[in-house]
Amino acid sequence: MDVSQEIRARGAGVEHEVPVLKRTALLLLLIAAVPPLARAQSAMPDAGTAAAPASPGPPAAGPSDAPRVLHLDQAIQAALQNQPQLVQARASAAAAEGRVIQARSPLLPQITGQASFVRSHRQVPTATTGTGSQLVCLSSTCNTWNFGGTGSQTLWDPQSWAAWESEQRSAESLNATATATLNNVILNVRTYYFLARATRDLVSVAEQTLTNQLTHQEQVAGFVRVGTRPEIDLALARLNVANARVQLINAQNADRIAKAQLNQAMGLPQGTDYQVAGDELPPVDVEDRPLASLFDEALSSRPEIASFEYARQAQGKALDSARWGWSPTIGLGGSYAMTGPDPGALYNTWSFGLTLTWPLLQGGLTTGRIREAEENLKASTAALTGEQLQVRFDVEQAEATLLGNKESVVAARDAVDNAKEQLRLAEGRYQAGVGTIIELSDAQVQLTNAAAQLVQAQYNLSTARARLLAALGRQE
């Protein structure tokens, strides 16, 4: 005989032993003395209570140790200011701007100033004359002063020019990567914020479940005391209370972990002594648009696509630079100096001219650079194509997940309503003496599961909207 059969058998024995009028009087007495189960059941969160509390406002004044309320926009602003990934991406983009300046520098005028003083000694005095009849040195020890400078200007160097353009494209690629990192940071904050909100709601579900189980235990204890229910009902009620406490502890631990993950997403090493508000993302204005339109918007807006495109262009310019390795370079150079044995007796010297440099034999250096650049360009083109496919998949996945989750929320709300009705009927049957404790426990479990399923569905819907925005390259 299983547990349910044993309970029914013992219940039937009690019904034969207690007269009908006496049993009815005892039931009425218990119902009047013990709070109705429906009162505890009505406190369970419904479709909007678990995941959508009242619209948040400024926290009311209270004790200094009261938990703070964190809103979604506050979490995003904290991440934009403190997230190390975003700081690193911006620093990399700024460093690329420095490399652009370095690559451009050979194409601009170069001027170098020079100043020198030389004191020389010879064992045998010699006469050194300068220009015309000017005597520069007539001694065994001579001083030479020199003040001047040199300058040059590149007139023709297509290899350096192409290298400069390649660095420009690389910098633009890293700037787009920084924007993509910003979008990912916002997505992570939204995801973990909604996760923390979901775990908060699951804690509420667990608390209400424990409250209901305690109420059930109190009522069952009253029935057992008057002999209308067997003691096994009380044992099972106590077991349900213990299980509800374990579920509450697990939910509270999950809530702390979720807020720790949210702290990590925000880049803040703070504690978890706060509560997330019930903020949600509004419906996206493109939820009902066809996929082709969503693809076009994503391909034109996603910073990842721009980053890969700039990287491909940078490799194209690098190939141009390698091919110009066989080209001559032409430059203009000159110098001017004032030289003499004494700062008060200096004479001028100057020179200028053109230089032509033409690498005729390099041992295959340029050929190797061209081959490397060609393969790098192929790899960049393939990477761009792969990213375009990834963007299409992201959009299609986000759109399909969003549509499915919208329907799941509706179904989950219906499940909660039906589970509440089932629990209400089970409580009435148990109070009337025709239901079993197992039936009552199963109804409570069904309501708890339905409420948790609704919380999960609302979390999935919120994150699906966040992922659709990210897939489209939006930050709002």
CORHUZI-V270258 format. One record per pair of residues at least 6 apart in sequence whose C-alpha atoms are under 7 Angstrom apart, sorted by sequence separation. I is the first residue (numbers start at 1). GAP is how many residues later the second one is. D is the distance in Angstrom with one decimal. If there is no record, write none. Layout:
i,gap,d
I,GAP,D
I,GAP,D
//
This chain:
i,gap,d
129,6,4.5
130,6,5.4
223,6,5.4
224,6,5.9
263,6,6.5
299,6,6.6
340,6,4.3
429,6,4.6
430,6,6.0
469,6,6.9
128,7,6.6
129,7,4.9
224,7,6.0
263,7,6.8
339,7,5.0
340,7,6.2
128,8,5.6
129,8,6.6
338,8,5.6
339,8,5.4
128,9,5.0
338,9,5.3
339,9,6.5
426,9,6.7
59,10,6.9
127,10,6.0
128,10,6.1
338,10,4.5
127,11,4.4
337,11,5.8
338,11,6.2
126,12,5.9
127,12,6.9
260,12,6.5
337,12,5.2
125,13,6.9
126,13,6.1
220,13,6.8
221,13,5.9
259,13,5.9
336,13,5.8
337,13,6.2
426,13,6.5
427,13,6.3
125,14,5.0
126,14,6.5
220,14,5.8
336,14,4.2
426,14,5.2
125,15,4.1
335,15,5.4
336,15,6.6
124,16,6.0
256,16,6.5
335,16,5.3
123,17,6.1
217,17,6.6
334,17,5.3
335,17,6.3
423,17,6.9
426,17,6.7
122,18,4.8
334,18,3.7
121,19,5.4
122,19,6.3
333,19,5.6
334,19,6.3
121,20,4.2
217,20,5.1
333,20,5.6
423,20,4.9
120,21,5.6
121,21,6.3
216,21,6.8
217,21,6.3
332,21,6.0
333,21,6.2
422,21,6.1
423,21,6.1
120,22,5.2
332,22,4.6
119,23,5.6
120,23,6.4
331,23,5.7
332,23,6.3
119,24,4.4
331,24,5.2
419,24,6.9
118,25,5.7
119,25,6.3
330,25,5.7
331,25,6.7
118,26,5.0
330,26,4.7
117,27,5.7
118,27,6.6
213,27,6.4
214,27,6.1
329,27,5.9
330,27,6.5
419,27,6.0
420,27,6.1
117,28,4.7
213,28,5.3
328,28,6.8
329,28,5.2
419,28,4.8
116,29,6.0
117,29,6.4
328,29,5.4
329,29,6.5
116,30,5.1
328,30,4.2
115,31,5.5
116,31,6.6
210,31,6.3
327,31,6.6
328,31,6.8
416,31,6.3
419,31,6.9
115,32,4.5
114,33,6.0
115,33,6.3
326,33,6.3
114,34,5.2
210,34,5.1
416,34,5.1
113,35,6.1
114,35,5.2
209,35,6.5
210,35,6.4
415,35,5.8
416,35,5.9
113,36,4.1
112,37,5.4
113,37,6.5
112,38,5.3
206,38,6.8
412,38,6.7
111,39,5.7
112,39,6.2
111,40,4.2
110,41,5.4
111,41,6.6
206,41,6.3
207,41,6.3
325,41,5.7
412,41,6.4
413,41,6.3
110,42,5.2
206,42,4.9
412,42,4.9
109,43,5.9
110,43,6.3
109,44,4.7
322,44,6.4
108,45,6.4
203,45,6.2
409,45,6.4
107,47,5.7
322,47,5.7
323,47,6.0
203,48,5.2
322,48,5.2
409,48,5.3
202,49,6.3
203,49,5.9
408,49,6.0
409,49,6.1
319,51,6.1
199,52,6.7
405,52,6.3
319,54,4.9
199,55,6.4
200,55,5.9
318,55,6.3
319,55,6.3
405,55,6.3
406,55,6.3
199,56,4.9
405,56,5.2
315,58,6.6
196,59,6.2
402,59,6.1
103,60,6.7
104,60,5.4
103,61,4.8
315,61,6.4
316,61,6.1
196,62,5.0
315,62,5.1
402,62,5.1
195,63,6.4
196,63,5.6
401,63,6.2
402,63,6.4
100,64,6.3
103,64,7.0
312,65,6.2
192,66,6.8
398,66,5.9
100,67,5.2
99,68,6.7
100,68,5.7
312,68,5.0
192,69,6.5
193,69,6.1
311,69,6.7
312,69,5.9
398,69,5.9
399,69,6.4
192,70,5.1
398,70,5.0
189,73,6.4
395,73,6.4
97,74,5.8
96,75,4.9
308,75,7.0
309,75,6.4
189,76,5.4
308,76,5.2
395,76,5.3
188,77,6.1
189,77,6.4
394,77,5.6
395,77,6.9
93,78,6.1
197,79,6.0
305,79,6.9
196,80,6.9
391,80,6.7
93,81,5.0
197,81,6.8
92,82,6.9
93,82,5.2
305,82,6.6
305,83,6.7
93,85,7.0
90,88,5.7
89,89,4.9
299,89,6.9
86,92,7.0
89,92,6.9
298,93,7.0
86,95,6.2
86,96,6.2
295,97,6.0
295,100,6.8
76,110,6.2
76,113,6.3
75,114,6.9
72,121,6.9
180,123,5.3
179,124,6.2
180,124,5.9
177,126,6.6
176,127,5.2
177,127,6.3
176,128,6.7
176,130,6.2
177,130,5.7
176,131,5.0
173,133,6.9
174,133,6.6
173,134,4.1
173,135,6.7
173,137,4.9
172,138,6.3
173,138,5.6
170,140,6.4
169,141,5.2
170,141,5.7
169,142,6.5
169,144,6.3
170,144,5.6
169,145,4.9
51,147,6.6
167,147,6.7
166,148,4.3
166,149,6.8
51,150,5.8
50,151,5.1
166,151,4.8
165,152,6.4
166,152,5.6
163,154,6.6
162,155,5.5
163,155,5.9
162,156,6.6
162,158,6.1
163,158,5.6
162,159,4.8
45,160,6.7
44,161,6.9
160,161,6.9
159,162,4.4
159,163,6.9
44,164,5.6
43,165,6.8
159,165,5.0
158,166,6.2
159,166,6.2
302,170,6.3
303,170,6.8
40,171,6.9
41,171,6.4
301,171,6.7
302,171,4.4
40,172,5.4
157,172,4.9
301,172,5.4
156,173,5.2
157,173,6.8
298,173,6.6
156,174,4.9
298,174,4.3
155,175,5.4
156,175,6.8
297,175,6.4
298,175,6.2
154,176,6.3
155,176,5.1
154,177,4.4
155,177,6.9
37,178,6.7
153,178,5.7
154,178,6.3
37,179,7.0
152,179,6.9
153,179,5.1
152,180,5.4
153,180,6.5
152,181,4.1
281,181,6.4
284,181,6.8
151,182,5.6
152,182,6.4
280,182,6.7
83,183,5.8
84,183,6.5
151,183,5.5
82,184,6.8
83,184,4.2
150,184,5.7
151,184,6.3
34,185,6.5
82,185,5.2
150,185,4.2
79,186,6.8
82,186,6.7
149,186,5.7
150,186,6.5
79,187,4.0
149,187,5.6
78,188,5.8
79,188,5.8
148,188,5.3
149,188,6.4
148,189,3.8
147,190,5.3
148,190,6.0
75,191,6.4
146,191,6.6
147,191,5.1
30,192,6.9
146,192,5.6
147,192,6.5
146,193,4.4
145,194,5.4
146,194,6.8
144,195,7.0
145,195,5.3
144,196,5.5
145,196,5.8
144,197,4.5
145,197,6.3
143,198,4.9
145,198,6.6
70,204,6.8
136,204,6.6
137,204,6.8
233,204,5.8
69,205,5.8
70,205,6.1
71,205,6.2
136,205,5.8
67,206,5.6
68,206,4.4
69,206,4.9
70,206,4.7
71,206,5.3
67,207,4.5
68,207,6.0
69,207,5.5
70,207,5.8
72,207,6.2
67,208,6.2
69,208,5.9
71,208,6.5
14,214,6.5
11,218,6.6
10,220,6.8
56,221,6.3
56,222,6.8
55,223,7.0
53,225,5.7
52,226,5.4
51,227,6.8
209,239,6.6
205,243,6.8
205,246,6.8
205,247,7.0
202,250,6.3
201,254,6.8
198,257,6.0
198,258,6.9
198,261,6.1
195,264,6.7
194,265,6.0
194,268,6.9
194,269,7.0
191,272,5.7
190,276,6.8
187,279,6.3
187,280,6.8
187,283,6.6
183,287,6.4
183,292,6.3
47,366,5.0
47,369,7.0
46,370,6.6
38,386,6.2
37,390,6.5
51,404,6.0
50,405,6.4
45,406,7.0
47,407,6.7
51,407,6.9
//
